[in-house]
Amino acid sequence: MEMPIPSQGVIARKARVVERLRQVLPDDAVISDERETRAYECDALTAYKCAPMVAVLPYTTQQVSDVLRICHEEGVPVVPRGSGTSLAGGALPTADCVILGVARMNDVIETDYANRIIKVQTGRTNLSVTGAVEEDGFFYAPDPSSQLACAIAGNIAMNSGGAHCLKYGVTTNNLMGVTMVLMDGEVIEVGGGYLDAGGLDLLGLICGSEGQLGVVTEATLRILHKPEGARPVLIGFDDNEVAGECVSDIIKAGVLPVAIEFMDR
Ligand SMILES: Cc1cc2nc3c(=O)[nH]c(=O)nc-3n(C[C@H](O)[C@H](O)[C@H](O)COP(=O)(O)OP(=O)(O)OC[C@H]3O[C@@H](n4cnc5c(N)ncnc54)[C@H](O)[C@@H]3O)c2cc1C
């Protein structure tokens, strides 16, 4: 894998960049010590490692906007990061970059059962979105196997899915709206809390864009009633072909399981 060559000019300006970041963020939100930035040296693709120049952990959209504005003015590359469970190196830093982690932005902003939506800060983990609504009989369908750790931020950037997605679709089918900060610090709203929001449908472009268009800070997600009477069934097969045909037959028969997963050896 070829990564961009880090700019020595940017690295030479580290002290000034850190000072400017400290002016807009609380003390505990700027990590510039070389030993501590190592915690952000890779995602789940651990074959490639490089500590970032600085890591920041903002709490609000305004702080994200301030960070991006400063980095834009200073010519510093920014790598957004959720929980760092990407298997594709999406959150891999370069030595001249600022890692912008949203892990501390994990609040539920609004729950609206009448319209079956939840609005969260995107650092919230996937499983804890369901955790916020399950007592009331609801769940959030896209369920990557990493759901205990991965954040809605990364789910949106990677358009993630899991066993529920045959029936309910992947992230893009369950995302209603986002607040996103562009790389110059401008804050934009796309979509909203209801189906077919006005304006151009840009959500499909943002979902799956791997952090290249901006930093998503808030998301409005569709939540669903938990299916009644769902029961797990485990079926063993002698070979993959037969297992695949069985899945086709189930769907052809008009039965759409709430979740379905194939496990090989
Ligand atoms: C054990 C394991 C099992 C997994 N199972 C599945 C699975 O079943 N299905 C599946 O789809 N994936 C799976 N994954 C991959 C990974 O968990 C998902 O891609 C997940 O959505 C990544 O979320 P994250 O918060 O960890 O993102 P990160 O790894 O932090 O980042 C992923 C990408 O999103 C970008 N990004 C992060 N935050 C933002 C933001 N706020 N705004 C814009 N861009 C941002 C990053 O720059 C990067 O490009 C698995 C990974 C592991 C380790």
The ligand as an SDF file (V2000), in Angstrom:
LIG
                    3D

 53 58  0  0  0  0  0  0  0  0999 V2000
  -14.0430   -8.0780   14.3310 C   0  0  0  0  0  0  0  0  0  0  0  0
  -14.5790   -7.1660   13.2520 C   0  0  0  0  0  0  0  0  0  0  0  0
  -15.7720   -7.4930   12.6360 C   0  0  0  0  0  0  0  0  0  0  0  0
  -16.2990   -6.6630   11.6410 C   0  0  0  0  0  0  0  0  0  0  0  0
  -17.4890   -6.9880   11.0770 N   0  0  0  0  0  0  0  0  0  0  0  0
  -18.0270   -6.1850   10.1380 C   0  0  0  0  0  0  0  0  0  0  0  0
  -19.2930   -6.5040    9.5670 C   0  0  0  0  0  0  0  0  0  0  0  0
  -19.9430   -7.4970    9.9160 O   0  0  0  0  0  0  0  0  0  0  0  0
  -19.7890   -5.6590    8.6240 N   0  0  0  0  0  0  0  0  0  0  0  0
  -19.1160   -4.5300    8.2310 C   0  0  0  0  0  0  0  0  0  0  0  0
  -19.6190   -3.7910    7.3890 O   0  0  0  0  0  0  0  0  0  0  0  0
  -17.9060   -4.2070    8.7700 N   0  0  0  0  0  0  0  0  0  0  0  0
  -17.3500   -4.9930    9.7120 C   0  0  0  0  0  0  0  0  0  0  0  0
  -16.1330   -4.6710   10.2610 N   0  0  0  0  0  0  0  0  0  0  0  0
  -15.4150   -3.4700    9.7860 C   0  0  0  0  0  0  0  0  0  0  0  0
  -15.6630   -2.1920   10.6560 C   0  0  0  0  0  0  0  0  0  0  0  0
  -16.0190   -2.5400   11.9780 O   0  0  0  0  0  0  0  0  0  0  0  0
  -16.7720   -1.3380   10.0650 C   0  0  0  0  0  0  0  0  0  0  0  0
  -16.3500   -0.8300    8.8090 O   0  0  0  0  0  0  0  0  0  0  0  0
  -17.1770   -0.1580   10.9590 C   0  0  0  0  0  0  0  0  0  0  0  0
  -18.2690    0.5250   10.3730 O   0  0  0  0  0  0  0  0  0  0  0  0
  -16.0600    0.8430   11.1890 C   0  0  0  0  0  0  0  0  0  0  0  0
  -16.4880    1.7370   12.1960 O   0  0  0  0  0  0  0  0  0  0  0  0
  -15.4500    2.5700   13.0900 P   0  0  0  0  0  0  0  0  0  0  0  0
  -16.2090    3.5270   13.9250 O   0  0  0  0  0  0  0  0  0  0  0  0
  -14.5320    1.6640   13.8180 O   0  0  0  0  0  0  0  0  0  0  0  0
  -14.6820    3.3660   11.9570 O   0  0  0  0  0  0  0  0  0  0  0  0
  -13.1110    3.7050   11.7990 P   0  0  0  0  0  0  0  0  0  0  0  0
  -12.3130    2.4500   11.6390 O   0  0  0  0  0  0  0  0  0  0  0  0
  -12.6900    4.6260   12.8910 O   0  0  0  0  0  0  0  0  0  0  0  0
  -13.1350    4.4980   10.4390 O   0  0  0  0  0  0  0  0  0  0  0  0
  -13.5860    3.8830    9.2480 C   0  0  0  0  0  0  0  0  0  0  0  0
  -13.6350    4.9310    8.1330 C   0  0  0  0  0  0  0  0  0  0  0  0
  -14.5920    5.9100    8.4610 O   0  0  0  0  0  0  0  0  0  0  0  0
  -14.0210    7.2140    8.4220 C   0  0  0  0  0  0  0  0  0  0  0  0
  -14.6790    7.9910    9.4910 N   0  0  0  0  0  0  0  0  0  0  0  0
  -14.6550    7.7190   10.8110 C   0  0  0  0  0  0  0  0  0  0  0  0
  -15.3560    8.6350   11.5010 N   0  0  0  0  0  0  0  0  0  0  0  0
  -15.8400    9.5040   10.5780 C   0  0  0  0  0  0  0  0  0  0  0  0
  -16.6430   10.6810   10.6710 C   0  0  0  0  0  0  0  0  0  0  0  0
  -17.0940   11.1490   11.8460 N   0  0  0  0  0  0  0  0  0  0  0  0
  -16.9540   11.3300    9.5260 N   0  0  0  0  0  0  0  0  0  0  0  0
  -16.5160   10.8790    8.3230 C   0  0  0  0  0  0  0  0  0  0  0  0
  -15.7440    9.7760    8.1840 N   0  0  0  0  0  0  0  0  0  0  0  0
  -15.4140    9.0970    9.2920 C   0  0  0  0  0  0  0  0  0  0  0  0
  -12.5330    6.9780    8.6630 C   0  0  0  0  0  0  0  0  0  0  0  0
  -11.7470    8.0330    8.1460 O   0  0  0  0  0  0  0  0  0  0  0  0
  -12.3220    5.6740    7.9220 C   0  0  0  0  0  0  0  0  0  0  0  0
  -12.1620    5.9130    6.5420 O   0  0  0  0  0  0  0  0  0  0  0  0
  -15.5790   -5.4960   11.2490 C   0  0  0  0  0  0  0  0  0  0  0  0
  -14.3630   -5.1810   11.8830 C   0  0  0  0  0  0  0  0  0  0  0  0
  -13.8680   -5.9990   12.8580 C   0  0  0  0  0  0  0  0  0  0  0  0
  -12.5730   -5.6250   13.5200 C   0  0  0  0  0  0  0  0  0  0  0  0
  1  2  1  0
  2  3  1  0
  2 52  2  0
  3  4  2  0
  4  5  1  0
  4 50  1  0
  5  6  2  0
  6  7  1  0
  6 13  1  0
  7  8  2  0
  7  9  1  0
  9 10  1  0
 10 11  2  0
 10 12  1  0
 12 13  2  0
 13 14  1  0
 14 15  1  0
 14 50  1  0
 15 16  1  0
 16 17  1  0
 16 18  1  0
 18 19  1  0
 18 20  1  0
 20 21  1  0
 20 22  1  0
 22 23  1  0
 23 24  1  0
 24 25  2  0
 24 26  1  0
 24 27  1  0
 27 28  1  0
 28 29  2  0
 28 30  1  0
 28 31  1  0
 31 32  1  0
 32 33  1  0
 33 34  1  0
 33 48  1  0
 34 35  1  0
 35 36  1  0
 35 46  1  0
 36 37  1  0
 36 45  1  0
 37 38  2  0
 38 39  1  0
 39 40  1  0
 39 45  2  0
 40 41  1  0
 40 42  2  0
 42 43  1  0
 43 44  2  0
 44 45  1  0
 46 47  1  0
 46 48  1  0
 48 49  1  0
 50 51  2  0
 51 52  1  0
 52 53  1  0
M  END
$$$$
